[in-house]
Amino acid sequence: MTVDDALAALGSDPDKAAEMARHHKVGRAYLGVTTPAIEAVAKTWRETLDLDARLALAADLWASDVHEGRIAAARLLTQARIRPDDSAAWDMITAWVPACDGAAIAEQVAIAGQKRLVAEPARFDALADWVTADHLWTRAAVLAFTLPWTKQNNPKPADLALRDRALDWAGRLAGDPHKVIQTALVDWLASLAKHDPAIAQAFVDRYGAAMKPYALKSARHRLG
């Protein structure tokens, strides 16, 4: 399947494409296709293409720099099990992170990354340098990629150790002034509070003074 065939399979809506271009304010092509519609097509590709073909198509879709193409690239690699789960998919996903330039694409890349991180938690090490990255969406990816560790009801000791690493990174990001980071941190803490409210509250008690006032207020409200 060529990248042109793949983009054609996603469909297009010129009116919605123009609307999306105004909304996202990033200078790339738009097809005007929703993420659920993209996922419906990507699901068929995941079911019919072997891993090498999916990796090749994902690379081409990302390189197309079409908004929906980049989302489709991420959706192609979004699944709990990839066999063989060598480094190829993970390396591709993490290579996309520094090229993210908006919430919509960054979110889909993060969802794909979460799956690969859960499948092989040793990959946590790759996130350590992201905390101090100059690139905004790379810093935000620290919180987005580690979100599954905020949702565990009965974490094992190994998971608690990983969550402690993520909590440390979150603490280092608490003073980041950018709204994207502050909002992501509040969402991360709110997710954690649903499963371990004491730890979430302890985080706010320790790092709240470093957060922006609006974010701290939101965090306290969402933590109850």
C-alpha positions as CSV (number, residue, x, y, z in Angstrom):
1,M,0.0,0.0,0.0
2,T,1.4,3.4,-1.0
3,V,1.1,6.4,1.2
4,D,-1.2,8.0,-1.4
5,D,-3.5,5.0,-1.3
6,A,-3.5,5.1,2.5
7,L,-4.4,8.8,2.6
8,A,-7.1,8.3,0.1
9,A,-8.5,5.5,2.2
10,L,-8.9,7.9,5.1
11,G,-11.2,10.1,3.1
12,S,-11.6,13.9,3.1
13,D,-14.0,16.7,3.8
14,P,-12.8,20.0,2.4
15,D,-15.1,22.1,4.6
16,K,-14.0,20.3,7.8
17,A,-10.4,20.4,6.7
18,A,-10.5,24.2,6.5
19,E,-12.1,24.3,9.9
20,M,-9.4,22.1,11.4
21,A,-6.7,24.2,9.9
22,R,-8.1,27.2,11.6
23,H,-8.4,25.4,14.9
24,H,-5.0,23.7,15.0
25,K,-3.1,26.7,13.6
26,V,-0.2,24.5,12.4
27,G,0.8,24.8,8.8
28,R,0.2,21.4,7.3
29,A,-2.4,19.7,5.1
30,Y,-5.7,18.6,6.7
31,L,-8.2,16.1,5.3
32,G,-11.0,17.0,7.6
33,V,-11.4,13.4,9.0
34,T,-12.1,12.7,12.7
35,T,-9.9,10.5,14.9
36,P,-12.6,7.8,15.3
37,A,-12.9,7.6,11.5
38,I,-9.1,7.3,11.2
39,E,-9.1,4.6,13.9
40,A,-11.7,2.6,11.9
41,V,-9.4,2.5,8.9
42,A,-6.2,2.0,11.0
43,K,-7.9,-1.0,12.7
44,T,-8.2,-2.8,9.3
45,W,-4.6,-2.1,8.5
46,R,-3.5,-3.5,11.9
47,E,-5.5,-6.6,11.2
48,T,-4.3,-7.2,7.6
49,L,-0.7,-5.9,7.5
50,D,2.3,-7.6,9.1
51,L,4.5,-5.6,11.4
52,D,7.1,-4.7,8.8
53,A,4.4,-3.4,6.5
54,R,2.8,-1.4,9.3
55,L,6.1,0.1,10.3
56,A,6.8,1.1,6.7
57,L,3.3,2.6,6.2
58,A,3.5,4.4,9.6
59,A,6.8,5.9,8.6
60,D,5.4,7.1,5.2
61,L,2.2,8.5,6.8
62,W,4.2,10.4,9.3
63,A,6.6,11.8,6.6
64,S,3.5,12.9,4.6
65,D,3.0,15.7,7.2
66,V,-0.7,15.4,6.7
67,H,-2.5,15.9,10.0
68,E,-4.6,12.8,9.7
69,G,-1.7,10.9,8.2
70,R,0.3,11.5,11.4
71,I,-2.6,10.4,13.6
72,A,-3.0,7.3,11.4
73,A,0.7,6.5,11.8
74,A,0.3,6.6,15.6
75,R,-2.9,4.5,15.4
76,L,-1.1,1.9,13.3
77,L,1.2,1.2,16.3
78,T,-1.4,1.5,19.0
79,Q,-2.1,-1.9,20.4
80,A,-1.3,-3.8,23.6
81,R,0.5,-6.6,21.9
82,I,2.9,-6.3,19.0
83,R,4.8,-9.4,18.0
84,P,7.7,-9.4,17.9
85,D,7.9,-6.5,20.4
86,D,11.5,-5.6,19.6
87,S,12.6,-1.9,19.6
88,A,11.4,-1.0,16.1
89,A,7.9,0.3,17.0
90,W,9.1,1.9,20.2
91,D,12.0,3.6,18.5
92,M,9.7,4.9,15.8
93,I,7.2,6.3,18.3
94,T,9.8,8.0,20.5
95,A,11.4,9.5,17.4
96,W,8.1,11.2,16.6
97,V,7.9,12.9,20.0
98,P,10.3,15.8,19.2
99,A,8.3,16.5,16.0
100,C,5.0,16.9,17.8
101,D,3.7,20.4,17.6
102,G,0.2,20.3,18.9
103,A,-2.1,18.4,21.3
104,A,-4.0,16.3,18.8
105,I,-1.0,14.5,17.3
106,A,0.9,14.5,20.6
107,E,-2.0,12.7,22.3
108,Q,-2.1,9.9,19.7
109,V,1.7,9.4,19.8
110,A,1.5,9.2,23.6
111,I,-1.3,6.6,23.5
112,A,0.9,4.5,21.2
113,G,3.9,5.1,23.5
114,Q,1.9,4.1,26.6
115,K,1.2,0.6,25.1
116,R,4.8,0.0,24.3
117,L,5.9,1.2,27.7
118,V,3.4,-1.0,29.6
119,A,4.6,-3.9,27.4
120,E,8.2,-3.3,28.3
121,P,8.6,-1.1,31.4
122,A,12.4,-1.1,31.1
123,R,11.8,1.5,28.4
124,F,11.1,4.0,31.3
125,D,14.8,4.9,31.1
126,A,14.3,6.6,27.8
127,L,12.0,9.2,29.4
128,A,14.5,10.4,32.0
129,D,16.1,13.1,29.7
130,W,12.7,14.3,28.4
131,V,12.0,16.2,31.7
132,T,14.6,18.8,30.8
133,A,14.0,18.9,27.1
134,D,13.7,22.3,25.4
135,H,10.9,21.0,23.3
136,L,7.5,21.5,25.0
137,W,5.8,18.4,23.8
138,T,8.7,16.2,24.8
139,R,8.4,17.4,28.4
140,A,4.6,16.9,28.2
141,A,5.2,13.4,26.9
142,V,6.8,12.4,30.3
143,L,3.3,12.8,31.9
144,A,1.4,11.4,28.9
145,F,3.5,8.3,28.5
146,T,3.4,7.4,32.2
147,L,-0.3,7.9,32.7
148,P,-1.0,4.2,32.9
149,W,0.9,4.1,36.2
150,T,-1.6,6.5,37.7
151,K,-4.5,4.1,37.0
152,Q,-3.4,1.0,38.8
153,N,-5.6,-0.2,41.7
154,N,-3.3,-2.8,43.0
155,P,0.2,-2.0,41.8
156,K,3.0,-4.5,42.4
157,P,6.3,-3.4,43.9
158,A,7.9,-3.0,40.5
159,D,5.0,-0.8,39.4
160,L,5.2,1.3,42.6
161,A,8.9,1.8,41.9
162,L,8.1,3.0,38.3
163,R,5.4,5.2,39.7
164,D,7.8,6.8,42.1
165,R,10.1,7.6,39.2
166,A,7.2,9.2,37.4
167,L,6.2,11.1,40.5
168,D,9.8,12.5,40.7
169,W,9.6,13.6,37.1
170,A,6.2,15.2,37.7
171,G,7.6,17.0,40.7
172,R,10.4,18.4,38.5
173,L,7.8,19.6,36.0
174,A,5.6,21.2,38.7
175,G,7.4,24.5,38.2
176,D,7.3,24.5,34.4
177,P,5.4,27.6,33.5
178,H,3.8,26.5,30.3
179,K,0.1,25.9,30.4
180,V,0.4,22.6,28.4
181,I,2.6,21.2,31.2
182,Q,0.5,22.6,34.0
183,T,-2.8,21.2,32.5
184,A,-1.2,17.8,31.8
185,L,0.1,17.7,35.4
186,V,-3.4,18.4,36.8
187,D,-4.9,15.7,34.7
188,W,-2.1,13.3,35.7
189,L,-2.8,14.0,39.4
190,A,-6.5,13.8,39.0
191,S,-6.1,10.3,37.4
192,L,-3.8,9.3,40.3
193,A,-6.3,10.6,42.9
194,K,-8.9,8.1,41.7
195,H,-6.7,5.2,42.6
196,D,-4.4,6.5,45.3
197,P,-5.7,9.8,46.7
198,A,-3.2,9.9,49.5
199,I,-0.2,9.9,47.2
200,A,-1.8,12.5,44.9
201,Q,-2.5,14.7,47.9
202,A,1.0,14.2,49.2
203,F,2.3,15.4,45.8
204,V,0.2,18.6,46.0
205,D,1.4,19.2,49.5
206,R,5.0,18.9,48.5
207,Y,5.1,20.5,45.1
208,G,1.9,22.7,45.0
209,A,3.8,25.8,45.8
210,A,5.8,25.4,42.5
211,M,2.7,25.0,40.4
212,K,0.9,27.9,38.8
213,P,-1.9,29.2,41.0
214,Y,-4.6,28.3,38.5
215,A,-3.2,24.8,38.2
216,L,-2.9,24.3,41.9
217,K,-6.5,25.5,42.4
218,S,-7.7,23.1,39.7
219,A,-5.7,20.2,41.2
220,R,-7.1,20.8,44.7
221,H,-10.6,21.0,43.3
222,R,-10.2,17.8,41.3
223,L,-8.6,16.0,44.2
224,G,-11.5,16.9,46.4
